[in-house]
Amino acid sequence: MRFIVGNTAGSGADLAARIVARALTDAWKEAVVVDNRGGVGGLLAAEIVAKAEPDGQTLMLAQEGAIIIAPAIQRSVAVDPQKALAPVVNLADTDYVLIASAKSGIRSLDDLRALALKQPGQRTFASAGVGSVHHLGFEQLNQLLGISMVHVPFKGGPPGAAEVAAGNVDAMFVSPAAAMGFATNGRVTVIATGGVKRNPQFAAAPAVGETYKGFRVVSWFALFAPASTPSRVLEKIARDATDVVRSADIRAQLSAQGINAVGGTPKQMADLVRSDMRTYGETIKRLKITAE
């Protein structure tokens, strides 16, 4: 069996894929191989899986970027992931954290809002690129707080976080893994988390969702199969994968990477895709975002 991952080795999606693949190899007594095929926002991996035999042996470990965002902002796509792929199971997710440069003097969400209102159009936020979760999540925060911080895109989350740490950009939503090193050495302050509850790794930082109900900046790691894969095959994979990610050992391994174990059914994953389509679609349409 192959997990085609549309992200580079070492990324959050890749780490999640490898942790789950090892556990499923043990559970199934069959090798589960992780195959990184980055490109076109994950759409290259989607095309590979869409053309594979629908026998459950080739799956895509995807995030919302490839399934929802890239098709919405690209001028044309070779494969529409939502038509060519079937949702299997949401393995895990990670709430992003909101960091601010230590040099900015921003120590809280209130500080960030006050500074942005005092200097409209002058304060900046970084992202992993146009249309990334980092970008769309912060644009939603802009709208929520009634501010207009300026977007500065980078080629990936870690480079953006490094620029925040250097004081060249004020703030950013980023994965816990990308924030941890800079937060530990005091170069950035984690002023909030993008979840509905606090992240144990940054317990002092309130969750934005504590004050603004329903707000969440999250990235999920889910399995998808070729669209014509039989439902019984999808359901078996979902059951087995859920048992694995909810086991104490795998939950601990994922948690150490700032990733939350989830699990569930194909229907629950399909519902999540539809929900995120509405959320991201509204932001993309409002801001008229297109791929660079």
N, C-alpha and C positions, 0 to 999 in steps of 0.2 A: 504494500500500500504506500502511496505517496501523499504527502501534504505539500501542495504547491503554495509557497508563501511569496506574496507580492511585495516583500520588504527585504531589506538587506540583512545579512547576518549580524547579530548583536542587537537588533532592534527589539522593542517590546513584543511585537508580534512573533518574531523569530524565537525569542526566549520562551514565550508561552507555547509555541508550536513544539519546541524540542522537549520541554518538560512533559507535555501531554503525550507526545509521540513515544517517548521512552516508556511511560507507564502503560500505554496501549499495546506496545510491543510485548510487554510482560503479560498483560491480560489476555491478548489474542494469540500469543505464541506465534506471532507473525511480525516480521520486520515492518516498522512504519518509518519511512524515510522522509526527511525534510529536504525539500528542493526549493532553494531561493531563486525566484524569477522576478526581480524588480523591473520596473519600467512602466511608463505612462500611468502613474498613480495607482498601480496595481492592476491595471486593465490587461496587461500582457499575461499575467497569471490567470486572470479570469478567462481569457480566450483559450489558454491551454486546457483548463479544466472543462470549459464548455464543449470542447471538441473531443474529450476523452470518452471512453466507453462508460455507459451509465450503470456500472456494476459495483459502485461503492469502493473501488480500488484507487481512484484518483479524486482527491478532495482539495479544495482551496481553503487555506486559513486566511480569512479576509478581515479587514476592518471597514468601517463605514466609508473611508475614503474611496476605496475601489468600488464598493457596491452602490453607494448613494451619491457621494460628492463628485468624483471624477466624471461620471456620465452626465451630471447636471451642468458642469462647467466646460467640458470639452465641446468643440464645435461639431465633431463627429466621432463615433466610436465603432470599432470593428465588431464588437459584441456588446449587447445590452445585458449587464450582469443580472438584472432583475427578471429578465425573460429567459436567459440562457442557463441560469443557475438556480438550484433549489436550496433554500435554507435548511440546515441540519440541526445545529445546536450552537448556542452562545456559550463558549467554553469559559470565558473570563472577561473581565473588563478592568479598566484603571481610571480613577478620577484624576484629572490633571490638577496641578497646584498653581496658584497665582504667585509668581515671584516678582519682587521689585529690587532694583539695584540699591545696594547699601548706600551708594553715593547720592541717591535721589532724595533721601530723607523720608521716603514713604514707609510707614510702619503698619499701616492698616488700610482696609478698604475705604474708610472715611478719609484718610490722608490722600489716597489716590484720587478720589472724587473731588476733594477740595482743590488739589493742585491742578487737575484737569480743567475745572471750572474757572480757576483763577487765570490760567494760561491756555485758553481754548486754541486748539490746532497746533500747539507747540510741544505737547507731551507725546511720547511715542510708545508703541508696543511692538514686540517682535513676534514672528510666527515661523513655522517650518515651511512656509510657502503660501502662495495665493490659494485659497480654498481649503487649506488644511483645517483640522479641528482646532488647532491653536488660533488660527485666524478667525474662523466663524464663531468660536466660543468667546473671543474677546469682543468681537463686533456685537454679539448679543449682550455682553456686559456693558459696552458703550451705550446701547439702547436702554438697558435696564437702569443705569445710573444717570442717564441724560447728559453724557459727556461725548467728546469727539476726539479721542486720542488717535494719533496717526499711525497707520500700519506700516511696518518695515519688515518685508519678507526676507527670509534666509533659506538656504538649501538644507533644511533639516532642523529638528528641535535643538540638539546640542549646540550647533553654531549660533543659533539665536540666543540660547541661554548664556553662552559665553560672552556675547555682546552686552547682554543685560548685566552680567557680572562685572564687565569692564567699565560699566557706566555709560556706554554709548547709546543705550536704549533704556527706557524707564522700567518697563514691566513686560510680563509674558505669562500666558498659560503654557505649562510644559509638564511632561511626565514626571512622576516622583523620582524616577531613576536619574533623569537629566538634571533635576534640581538638587539632589542630595549633596553632591560634592561641593557645589558652590555655597549651599546653605550651611554646611558644616564648617567651612573656613570663613564664614561671615561676609562673603562677597555679595550675597543676595539675602533678602528677607522673604520668607514664605509668609505672605500676609493673609492668605485665605486658601482654602481648597475648593475645587470645583464640584464637590459632591453635595449630597443632601445631609451627610453627617461627616464628622471630623475623621481625618486620616491618622491612624495611630502613629505613623512615622513623623507626623508634624502636629502633635496633639495640641500645641499652643495656638495653632492657627484655626480660626473659626471656618466653618463651611459656609460658602455664599448662600447655599440653600437653607441655612438656619434662619436667615433674615428674609431672603427672597424665595418663597416657596416654589418648588418646581424647577429652579435653576440648577443645571448640572452640565459640566463640561467633562465628557467621558469618552473614552475610546474602547470599543469592544473587539474581542478576538473570537471570531466565529467560524464554524465549518460550513462550507457550501459544496454541493455536488452538481454534476450535470443535471439539467432540468428534467430529463426523462428517467432518472433513477427511481426504481420502485419505492413506494412509500414504506414498505416493510423493511427495506434496506436502510432507509434514512432513519427510521424509528429505532432500529437496533443499534446503529452507530450512536445515535443521540443518547440512548439508555446507557450504553457502555461508557461513553465519554463522560456522561454526567456522574456515573459511579466513580470514575477515576478522579475527576477534578474535585469532587466533594469529599474524597478520602483525606484523612488527617495529614498524611505525608505530602500529598500534592498541594493541598491548600497551603501548607507551610512553605513549600518551595516557591509557589507563586507569590505568596505574601512577602517573602524576602525580596522580591523584585518589584514590590509596590503594585502587585496585580491581585485582583479579587477573583476567587473561584465563583462560577455562576452555575452552569449546567441548565438543563431544561429540555424542552421538546421542539420539534420542527415548527409547530404552530406558534409557540412563544417567540421563536426567532423571527418568523415571518411578521408577527405583530410588531416586533421591535423595529424591523426594517421600515414598515409602513409609518410608524410613529416618527422615526428619525427623518424619513423623507419629508414629512410635513415641517418639522423643525428646521432642518437645514435648507429645505427648498424655499421657505419663506425668507430666510436671511439672504440666500443667494439671489433671489429675485429682487428683494428690496435694494440690495447693493449693486445689482447688475454685474455680478462677478463672473468673469470668464477666465479660462486658462491662459497663462502667459505664452 
